[in-house]
Amino acid sequence: MIEKIEFSPEKVAAIEDWPLGMSLQDHTSDVVALAQATVVAGVEARFRSKHVGVRLAHDLIAQLAAALGTDLAVFAKRTDGWSLLAQAGDALLADTAEVSALLGHVPISTPSVRQIGGAPWTIVVAAQGSARAAVAIAGTWSSSGWPLETLAEAICLNVARVRRSLPPEGAARVAQILYRMTREVSRATTNEAVADAVVRHAASAVQARIGALAVKMPGADEASIVATFGYSLSLVEHVRIEPGAGVIGRVMSSRRPLKVDHDGRSPSRRLRYRTNSFVAVPILSGADAVGALCVTDRVRDEAFTADDVNVLRRFAATAALAIERQRAIASAEKYAHAAAVDPITGVFNRRHLHIRLDEELQRSRRHNIPVAILVLDIDDFKMINDSYGHLVGDLVLRDVAEILRRSVRVFDICARFGGDEFVIVMPGSAPAGAARIAERIRERIADYTPGDRRLARLQLTASIGLAMSFPESTAADVLDRADRALYTAKHQGKNRVNTLEQQSGN
């Protein structure tokens, strides 16, 4: 039996401010106090809400892992063996038969060092009636037996409480829904699909009629509702939620769940809500709240329970991973696009051109198909910059790039080679077809009229060199031949298309 002790808010704050990498042995009294306080809080709260200790135990795992700078894992004994309940840190343990068999041979209440995944872990197993729980901490901590035993007992008490309150079939149902949601979001390719899957499965898990998922926009403080369940998203998608405003704003600012227990109908509620009972949990990514998951109107108009809060927190944790995954993908695509695209014209840049040209030449050798290369230069472009300024010059470059895109096939490659020079790669294009496209581009540039009336006197022409690939062609070789064809077009009077093979017989 653990003796009740005094545990002030100042003590909690002090423990939460522990530096990373501190020694558990150096703060034995603090660890014991925190673990004991978890047990005492759970026992005292039994008369108010018998699930408070569960939340405190999970918070304790995260706090200790961060404070100690090491990895922690918590296991619970079930009828079919040991299962992983929670873990914190980088060296994540899998719920394997090997770990289950190992935990079965660890004596109760005695710290034991075992090898897991080739690294030492200190394990303590605790018992509360028929319930069993184990705490595993990375490294050798055998001299810290007392605080680890107390911690294991605190967690085991919470495990026993959950076992009594949540029927096995209810836990299995939630696990199945969470599994289905995880599979669906892992296959989702858009933010909308991820958000819809999360709110739909979470509402089903707690049997809620209505749900909503709000997400903070990247780089902004405000959040918006991106998915709903039980009513149309169009009713709320325009709403912007400021930090601390309303239920969602408060939950995201505090980073803590909010549960209201008042059930029954209320005339103060808006019509789409049947009860006053609701739950909102934050979606946490590290130290930041990236969103909130909210449900209301439980089936049969019952009040939500602390079990429902814990279930939603599990769904919110998975949602956080899915949201961060989508943001990482979007960020990677953004940077990849920026690395490949010329910022002024919007066509590919020179570096990406070389990559794609090499790929197309290799493909042409494998399949014995030609590749046509056009090199285009705007005639007297320096005079445009000198007469009208570089801003007008950039406008002309953008407009020419748009003419090129509209004049070629969707799979042809348009790139800015540098300055006012552009390159077009046309896989599978025969000489006659490539020459027709080049002439079409030349005519459209000659007919170009700027949108700004102040530039009405601006006349634009371009010279184009055409070269075809050979089986032995390299990127440098075919570009050089197209560039020589362009040089010839310039010296023949500009505003024309020249094909090197036709001119020189090469």
Phi, psi and omega in degrees: 000129182270130182285139178291136179231163176279138183216099188276160175302327179297324179294317178300313181300321180296319180291321180294339180266012177304141176286155178294145176080007179292159182272134177297324180296329182286346183228043183302317183296321179294318179296315179300316182297316181293317179295316179297320180298326178298314180296311182300318180297320179295318181293312181296328182279355184302326182282343179258309178206113190286005181246008181300320182299331179297312180297317180297322179295317179294321177297323181298320179301311181295319181297312182293319180298317180290318183291321183276347182066032181224187184251142180231148175218145180237132180239153176231145180271126177240178184297330182261016178120186180279144176226150180280121180267315184203153176207155180216139181120186185267324183276079186286136180264136177273150178279085186248164177297328180297314179294319179300316179294323180295316181295331179293344182251007178270126180294152182288137173064020177233117179300131180227135179266124180230155177271121176232120181063029178083006181232150180284138175228138174266126187239136173232129178253135179237157181230139173225097187064236178271353181280145176227139176220151180226140175247128178240127180237129183297133179107183180256111183232034185295337179279356181253044186298314185300308180296325179291322177297316180296320178297314180299319179297320179298316181290321180298322178299319178292322178298316179298321182293318178297319181299322181287327189268332184250111180301147181305321181293328177292317178296320180295320180297314179298316180299321179294318179294319179297321178297316180297319180296316181300318178296319183292316182289332178292336179265350183291145181245357179228157176298323181296318180294321178297310183297318180297318179296319182296308185291325180293314181287323180295317178297321178295322183296324181256010177057049178261143178282332187227140177211161178207148177234122178250142182227137175283132179288140181303130179080004181236157178271333184275159180239162176222152180280122186250349178205146179226160175225127178093352174202169188283136177296331183299339180288336188228357186295339180276349185285135175246127188255116179282154178304130178083355183267128178067186182296312183296314180299320180292317181296320180290323179290318182279338184063026181232147178294156176228126179232129176248128189263353185293113178260184182087167181280151180221128180293343181280347181281151174291159192299328184286351178257138181262333184225174175262003181271125179209164177225137173227129180235144178284151172258109190256136172232100186065232180272358185253145171266112183267354181180190179210145178245124186232141174223154175208172178057071177292152178305143184064018176056031178277161177280148175287153183247173176295330174301318179298322178299313181295322177297314181295329178293325176295318178292324178294324178296317177293322178298321180299317178297317181294318180296314180295326178297314180295322179292322178296319179297315181297320179295318179297318179295322179296314180291324177296319178296316180297325180287339184257346190247139174288127187291337183276314188262337182083357173269175182297154178268179186296320181298313181292328177301313181299321179296312183290324180295318176301317180298316182291325178292322176296318179294323180294325177290322181293320187253002178057050177238147183280161172231125178262141180237126173250131172245121186242137178228131178286127183290134174054041182294329180299325179294327178295314178297318182291325185275323187246345181101163185289334177295319176293322177301318177295321178299317179297317179299317179296318181293321178295318178301322178292323176298318180298314181299321183282348185261348184244175179285161186295333182264359173288155187250117176255135181213150172269120184277335180149142181059237179253023183255133180238154177231138175237127177255125184237091180295139175072012182265129177283162182305315182295316179296318179296321179295321178297317179295319179298318179293323176299317179296316180300317180294319182292326177291321179294332178270004186296133175234119180297150179290333180279122182296336179293346181253023185298332183275357182289123177250134185232133172222167180215149174251143187227133173250137182240135175220149177251148178282155172243165181305327182265005185294141169255169179298316181296321182294310184290326176293321180295319180292321176293325179291323177293324175296321177296317180301320178295318178300321178298315184284346177272001175124002177069175179052050181205166177251134178229135177251122186300319183297323180288327184282318189250348182079010179287000000 
